[in-house]
Amino acid sequence: MTGLRYNLSTVLMTACVVATPAAAQTIAITGGTVIPVAGPRITAGTVLIRDGRIVAVGSDVAIPADAILVEATGNWVTPGLIHAATQAGLGVRGLQGFGERIRSGDVTPAFNVRDGLDPHALDIAVARTGGVSTGVLGPAGSFVNGQAVVADLAGGTVGEMLIRSPAALVINLTSAAREAGGGSRAGATARLRDLFRDARTLEARRGDWTQARIQPLSAPAGELEALLPALRGELLVVFQADRDLDILNAITLAEEFSLRALIHGGVEAWKLAPRLAAAGIPVALTPNTSIPSFDGLGARLDNATLLREAGVEVIIAQNDSGGERNLRYGAGNAVRNGMSWDDAMHAVTLGPARAFGLAGEYGSLEPNKIANLVIWSGDPFEFASAAERMFIRGREVSLRTRETELMERYRPR
Amino acid sequence: MARWILTAWLPLVAVGCASAGGTGAGAAPPSPATAAPSARHSFERPQYPSTYQRRSFPDVLIRNATIMTAAGSELPGTSILLVEGRVVAIGADLAAPAGAMVIDGTGKFITPGLIDTHSHLGVYAAPGTQAESDGNELTNPVTAEVWAEHSVWPQDPQIPLAVAGGVTVMHVLPGSGNLIGGRSVTLRLLPARTVQELKFPGAPHGVKMACGENPKRVYASRGPSTRMGNMAGYRAAFIAAEAYRQRWDSWLANRRGDPPARDLRNETLAGVLRGEILVQNHCYRADEMAFMLDLAQEFGFTIRSFHHAIEAYKIGDLLAAHGTAASVWADWGGFKMEAFDEILENAGIVHAAGARAIIHTDSPDGIQRMNQDAAKAMFAAQRAGLSVSRNDALRWITANPAWALGIDEWTGTLEVGKMADVVVWSGDPFSIYSKAEKVFAEGYLVFDRLDPSRQFMTDFNLGQTAPGVGR
């Protein structure tokens, strides 16, 4: 039984199956300022899409006769934005009591949020209005929270939406983990080491475990097995950590157990920028964090800038009460706080795609990539601009929401 | 003795001056109360009066900037002169007085200082410990007797961060756990040792009331546990206050014998009934706001502003008819059932209906970027085809909040005679890339992004925090 589960999770992890439209469809988006992210911007560029994938990007792309023309002159064309820390679809907007991100217990690495994901949730459509085409949907909780998935924000079923499951193991090392550690950070990291060692022991001595010839393990076998892909370096580990000492603990654990790590939160990451750069650990952060707390007295608005200058892969994962649609404003505020525009755009597209191992198909406008793209009325980071049209896997998706209907009902004529 | 003496020293001064829509720009704000009158009774003596004093600073001439007055005009290539804490001239060609600081405003935008009608800075101070969580007196559904200012911690490190966002005045309220949560207070944002040093002279007190989910959740076991229970609770409180006011009025008419016993809860509510204390009402749903307007009518007061007012856009006409403002978020919603119907065009539709729209933050993070929230709401409204100008949107974070707090006679616009509460922006404040570069509080340079020595730190910051505003 446990062996089966183990195999199943391996299969799921390596699966990266993206359903593309069955019907052949060729679309040419012409005339806009194209931001490929992978290369310099193209004025009056064309993006050619066929069967859900990008076929060509450039200023002199031959347009097939059967192509549907989408005129984008005066507009900006970017990849769909990737939100590295969203909960859109996991609950009923943010309504308390309706969340789908928590499983009771503080060590639940086998918990995967996938089955609670609602493709019709209102906040998925709202996220799209901010140009967000793809999201990393993760669990919440206290300590070893479980598995995140990556999904495109379109589709009628979870299966259609999913890109990768699991996509990451989420572990909380903020002060919230102190309780799981029996009242201290050191207790939490000690517990984590026990879990990792026991997972390896279980793998190495499965026969002994089956015959009960092994010391009691620190978690049920099914939970420990869920740690194995991470311990083999196959599954990214997202460490939620804000304080420098928590980030340092994450770096140390990653080195000790050969984990592929990402820091989420990272309020004081700027203090460890060279270490993070050397270790190749990306940081997903909210650029507006400035308020000191005992989980981050070193909060400063130019965190992203300082990290980028040190060569860290920065991912912008704006998280505010306005919802996922505000991701682009997170990027804009990073620019306001000193980051270059190109780096900020990278941080909401190719940066997260790379960190989550999706860059072969996501994150930039390049031939053969999945055709997730947004046509904006202007600079996507500006308040004056809006997403005007959006394509996910080569299909145009609606940017209308329930909010649109309320507005139209009450707007004075 | 006049009736006003019942409430407090400050409100009484304010009532005379801060009439709604006052046009007397240039009228002197009342000076801080200093000595207690030789009064027999506690109610006749000063009640925690402001000790704020204008901080001295050289005169300032900002040359060749785009001046957004929030009074109707946006003036490119214009200069503004600040003398002794006042705006004394706005024009194309102004001369600098001797000793004045001259600022090249080329490429810069100038606005009034921003005003947040809804903040909990100081009462929910950073670093966010339980020890500093002083915003909700959750011991009774009606705690009109408490004053938010008695909870404000002037060393809250969130204050300088808000200043760096161009905010010069904020309204600090008790939380929304109670039907009537207590008195709110209008404060300046400055380095200070005491709250009294921050109290905006002449600003009337507010009273925080709250509808809907919060009180009925907090008091579910003892009541109110329903919205009808909430309504019964407000009515019972004001019925008691009416009787209290009458008792005092008859005593004050002839002052014979001992005065009635003071009751702080009723003192606040009687102040509301007299129109001396402005009602600031946390209320999300349209139908509940309509009941609150009826409640106000039943007891003969007005609601100055609804706060949060997620569904204000559904009743813009009612708000306009009652003269009640709507302080709303630009884009928060969905976090609870009563916030479910949030739309980005809320402020725009309220404005289009002829009511006063205000963008507020209720957030120590949001208060750092009020200009951005106004921009979000303005562009959303314009995209929906509503007629909202840049001046209108700027008023959502300046003149309209000043009105809602009863201080519009002195601040909220850039007009000759008004207080020199001024922000110099690095660019168009409705662009995400612009920052507040310099902030003047009644003529005093309280923040300068280009000069670290002009970026004040609270005591809490010393020796342990990063420069939060970055570079």
Interface residues (C-beta under 8 A of the other chain):
Chain A: R93 G94 L95 Q96 L122 D123 E268 N288 T289 S290 I291 P292 S293 F294 L297 G298 A299 R300 L301 D302 N303 T305 D320 S321 G322 G323 R325 N326 Y329 G332 N333 V335 R336 N337 G338 F381 E382 F383 A384 A386 E403 L406 M407 Y410 R411 P412
Chain B: A126 P127 G128 T129 P157 Q158 L161 Y313 K314 G316 W329 A330 D331 W332 G333 G334 F335 K336 M337 F340 D341 E342 I343 L344 E345 I349 A352 A353 S363 P364 D365 Q368 R369 Q372 A375 K376 M378 F379 R383 A384 G385 L386 F430 S431 I432 Y433 S434 K435 F460 N461 Q464 T465 A466 P467 G468 V469 G470 R471
